[in-house]
């Protein structure tokens, strides 16, 4: 990183190569204390099965009494995902419909995407 005036480091952008429209990559992650938790990268679109696989990773990181905030995507509402989260004595908080501004992880990903160049 390069130094700027005042001793602050200049932030460099991430580089990602786009390979046509045939490959869609995504990432699922929790956010605890502004740090990604249980991240997984996948190809394609997210669905109920993929989310359940991720929740199995997530519950290993959760502590009893924590809340898991989710939007109202249909695949977030599967009984199995809810059972897994509740099995570790955590609760699920569903956001109001169409309110990504209330979800802390949306701000995290917005900043991440801002530094990504395709």
C-alpha positions as CSV (number, residue, x, y, z in Angstrom):
1,X,0.0,0.0,0.0
2,X,1.1,3.5,-0.7
3,X,1.4,6.2,1.9
4,X,-0.7,9.4,1.5
5,X,-0.4,12.7,3.3
6,X,-1.0,12.4,7.0
7,X,0.4,8.8,7.1
8,X,-2.8,7.1,6.1
9,X,-2.5,4.2,3.8
10,X,-4.1,4.4,0.3
11,X,-6.7,1.6,-0.1
12,X,-6.3,-0.4,-3.3
13,X,-9.2,-1.9,-5.1
14,X,-9.8,-5.7,-5.4
15,X,-9.6,-7.1,-8.9
16,X,-11.9,-9.7,-10.2
17,X,-12.0,-11.1,-13.7
18,X,-15.4,-11.4,-15.4
19,X,-15.7,-14.5,-17.5
20,X,-18.7,-13.8,-19.7
21,X,-22.2,-14.2,-18.3
22,X,-21.9,-18.0,-17.9
23,X,-20.5,-18.1,-14.4
24,X,-22.2,-16.4,-11.5
25,X,-20.3,-16.5,-8.2
26,X,-21.8,-15.6,-4.9
27,X,-20.8,-15.5,-1.2
28,X,-22.8,-16.2,1.9
29,X,-21.5,-14.9,5.2
30,X,-22.6,-13.9,8.6
31,X,-21.3,-10.7,10.3
32,X,-20.2,-10.6,13.9
33,X,-18.5,-7.5,15.3
34,X,-18.0,-6.2,11.7
35,X,-16.1,-9.4,10.8
36,X,-17.3,-12.0,8.3
37,X,-18.3,-15.3,9.9
38,X,-18.6,-18.7,8.2
39,X,-18.1,-17.4,4.7
40,X,-18.7,-19.7,1.7
41,X,-18.3,-19.0,-2.0
42,X,-20.5,-20.7,-4.5
43,X,-21.3,-20.8,-8.2
44,X,-24.8,-20.2,-9.4
45,X,-27.8,-18.9,-7.4
46,X,-28.5,-19.4,-3.7
47,X,-31.4,-21.7,-2.8
48,X,-32.8,-23.5,0.3
49,X,-30.3,-26.4,0.1
50,X,-27.3,-24.2,-0.2
51,X,-28.5,-22.0,2.7
52,X,-29.0,-25.0,4.9
53,X,-25.4,-26.1,4.1
54,X,-24.2,-22.7,5.1
55,X,-26.3,-22.6,8.3
56,X,-24.6,-25.9,9.3
57,X,-21.3,-24.0,9.2
58,X,-22.7,-20.9,10.8
59,X,-24.1,-22.7,13.9
60,X,-20.5,-23.8,14.8
61,X,-19.7,-20.1,15.2
62,X,-22.7,-19.0,17.1
63,X,-22.9,-18.5,20.8
64,X,-26.1,-19.2,22.8
65,X,-28.4,-16.2,22.8
66,X,-27.2,-14.6,19.6
67,X,-29.7,-13.4,17.0
68,X,-29.4,-14.2,13.3
69,X,-30.8,-11.5,11.1
70,X,-32.2,-12.6,7.8
71,X,-34.2,-10.8,5.1
72,X,-37.4,-12.3,3.7
73,X,-35.9,-14.3,0.8
74,X,-38.0,-17.5,0.6
75,X,-35.0,-19.8,1.0
76,X,-34.2,-18.1,4.4
77,X,-37.5,-19.4,5.8
78,X,-37.0,-23.1,5.6
79,X,-38.0,-25.1,8.7
80,X,-34.7,-26.9,8.6
81,X,-32.6,-23.7,8.7
82,X,-34.7,-22.4,11.6
83,X,-34.4,-25.7,13.5
84,X,-30.6,-25.7,13.1
85,X,-30.3,-22.1,14.4
86,X,-32.7,-22.8,17.3
87,X,-30.8,-26.0,18.2
88,X,-27.9,-23.9,19.4
89,X,-30.2,-21.7,21.5
90,X,-30.1,-18.7,19.0
91,X,-33.0,-16.8,17.5
92,X,-33.9,-15.7,14.0
93,X,-34.9,-12.1,13.4
94,X,-36.6,-11.6,10.0
95,X,-36.4,-8.1,8.6
96,X,-39.4,-6.2,7.3
97,X,-40.0,-6.9,3.6
98,X,-37.9,-4.7,1.2
99,X,-35.7,-3.2,3.9
100,X,-32.1,-4.1,3.1
101,X,-31.1,-0.8,4.7
102,X,-31.9,-2.4,8.1
103,X,-29.5,-5.4,7.5
104,X,-26.0,-4.7,8.8
105,X,-24.4,-7.2,6.4
106,X,-25.8,-5.3,3.4
107,X,-23.6,-2.3,4.3
108,X,-20.6,-4.6,4.7
109,X,-21.1,-6.1,1.2
110,X,-21.8,-2.6,-0.3
111,X,-18.4,-1.5,0.9
112,X,-16.8,-4.7,-0.4
113,X,-18.4,-4.3,-3.8
114,X,-17.3,-0.7,-4.0
115,X,-13.7,-1.8,-3.9
116,X,-14.1,-4.5,-6.5
117,X,-13.4,-3.9,-10.1
118,X,-14.7,-6.3,-12.7
